[in-house]
């Protein structure tokens, strides 16, 4: 993929993420923080969080009425591709009406097998700032250098403009005879 196309995709990814982040920040903060650094197709291949999303289907619990509304909406609007994506990556669990949803059923969860859930909390916790992906740090450094060069250019432009303006005003007040 060309550098220009990758940059364009990165810009679109950042816009998409920032547009919809607020809708999910309350219940999915951890997932959003992990996804924030994913801005290029290469990140999709290397990121362990993305790999787990691709391997395990996301579980969403919903009522029979909500499920039927979703299906009829997708079929009525001929969103068959979206329906295929839902079937491929999401495991919809229809729950009985009147059952109080638990916090987990509202949030959804990764389709992690039950035997792995009990061992998840036994893993060591790494405190502190997570390591930054080298690709992201290189991109940040490149952008900072670009900003420094731009500021340097603007500074000298303003200095030359100011002195030109100053000499012009001095020339108007004190013309050479």
C-alpha positions in Angstrom: 0.0 0.0 0.0 1.4 3.4 -0.9 2.5 5.9 1.8 -0.1 8.4 0.6 -3.0 5.9 0.8 -1.8 4.8 4.3 -1.7 8.4 5.5 -5.2 9.0 4.1 -6.5 5.8 5.9 -4.8 6.9 9.1 -6.5 10.3 8.9 -9.9 8.7 8.3 -9.3 6.2 11.2 -8.5 9.1 13.6 -11.6 11.0 12.5 -13.8 7.9 12.8 -12.4 7.1 16.2 -12.8 10.7 17.6 -16.4 10.9 16.1 -17.7 7.9 17.9 -15.5 7.7 21.0 -17.9 9.7 23.2 -20.7 7.3 22.5 -18.8 4.4 24.1 -16.4 6.0 26.6 -18.6 5.3 29.7 -18.8 1.5 29.3 -15.9 0.7 27.1 -13.0 2.9 28.2 -10.5 0.0 28.4 -11.3 -1.2 24.9 -11.2 2.4 23.5 -7.8 3.0 25.1 -6.5 -0.1 23.4 -7.9 0.8 20.0 -6.8 4.4 20.1 -3.3 3.5 18.7 -4.6 1.6 15.8 -4.4 3.9 12.8 -2.9 1.9 10.0 -3.5 -1.4 8.3 -0.1 -2.6 9.7 -1.4 -2.0 13.3 -4.4 -4.3 12.5 -2.0 -7.2 11.8 0.3 -6.7 14.8 -2.1 -5.6 17.6 -3.0 -8.4 20.1 -6.3 -6.7 21.0 -7.4 -6.7 17.3 -6.2 -10.3 17.0 -8.4 -11.3 19.9 -11.4 -9.5 18.4 -10.9 -11.3 15.1 -10.6 -14.7 16.8 -13.3 -14.4 19.4 -16.8 -13.3 18.4 -18.1 -10.4 20.5 -21.2 -11.4 22.6 -24.2 -9.1 22.6 -27.3 -9.9 24.6 -30.6 -8.3 23.4 -34.3 -8.9 23.6 -36.3 -10.8 21.0 -38.0 -7.5 20.0 -34.7 -5.7 19.6 -33.3 -8.7 17.6 -36.3 -8.7 15.3 -36.1 -4.9 14.8 -32.4 -5.2 13.9 -33.0 -8.0 11.4 -36.0 -6.2 9.8 -34.0 -2.9 9.5 -31.1 -4.6 7.9 -33.3 -6.6 5.5 -35.6 -3.7 4.6 -32.7 -1.4 3.8 -30.8 -4.2 2.0 -27.8 -4.0 4.3 -26.8 -7.6 3.5 -23.1 -6.9 3.8 -23.6 -5.5 7.3 -25.7 -8.6 8.2 -22.9 -10.8 7.0 -20.4 -8.9 9.2 -22.7 -9.2 12.2 -23.0 -12.9 11.6 -19.3 -13.3 11.2 -18.0 -11.2 14.2 -20.9 -10.9 16.7 -22.6 -13.6 18.7 -26.1 -12.3 19.3 -27.8 -13.9 22.4 -31.6 -13.3 22.5 -32.8 -13.1 26.1 -36.3 -13.5 27.5 -38.5 -10.4 28.0 -38.7 -9.1 31.5 -35.4 -10.5 32.6 -33.3 -7.9 34.4 -30.1 -7.4 32.3 -26.9 -7.7 34.3 -24.1 -5.1 33.8 -22.2 -7.6 31.7 -25.1 -8.2 29.4 -25.5 -4.5 28.7 -21.8 -4.1 28.0 -21.3 -7.3 26.0 -18.0 -9.2 26.2 -15.5 -10.9 24.0 -16.4 -14.5 23.2 -13.8 -15.8 25.6 -14.4 -19.4 26.7 -15.7 -19.7 30.3 -12.6 -21.7 31.4 -10.3 -18.8 30.4 -12.3 -16.2 32.2 -11.5 -17.6 35.6 -7.8 -17.6 34.9 -7.8 -14.0 33.5 -7.5 -12.4 36.9 -4.6 -14.6 37.9 -2.3 -13.0 35.3 0.2 -10.5 36.5 -0.7 -6.8 36.2 1.7 -4.4 34.7 1.4 -1.0 36.2 2.6 2.2 34.6 2.4 3.6 31.1 2.2 1.0 28.4 4.9 0.7 25.9 4.3 2.8 22.8 4.2 1.0 19.5 7.5 1.9 17.6 5.5 2.8 14.5 3.4 5.3 16.5 6.4 6.9 18.2 8.2 7.3 14.8 5.0 8.9 13.4 4.8 11.3 16.3 8.5 12.2 16.0 8.1 12.9 12.3 5.0 15.1 12.9 6.9 17.0 15.6 9.8 17.6 13.3 7.4 18.8 10.6 5.9 21.2 13.1 9.3 22.5 14.2 10.3 23.1 10.6 7.0 24.9 9.9 7.3 27.1 13.0 10.9 27.9 12.1 9.8 28.9 8.6 6.9 31.0 9.9 9.2 32.7 12.4 11.7 33.7 9.8 8.9 34.7 7.4 7.4 37.0 10.1 10.9 38.5 10.9 11.6 39.3 7.3 8.1 40.7 6.8 8.4 42.8 9.9 11.8 44.2 8.9 10.6 44.9 5.4 7.6 46.7 6.8 9.8 48.6 9.2 12.3 49.7 6.5 9.4 50.7 4.3 7.9 52.9 7.0 11.3 54.3 7.8 11.8 55.1 4.1 8.5 56.9 4.0 9.3 59.0 7.1 12.9 59.7 6.2 13.2 59.7 2.5 16.7 59.7 1.0 17.4 62.9 -1.0 
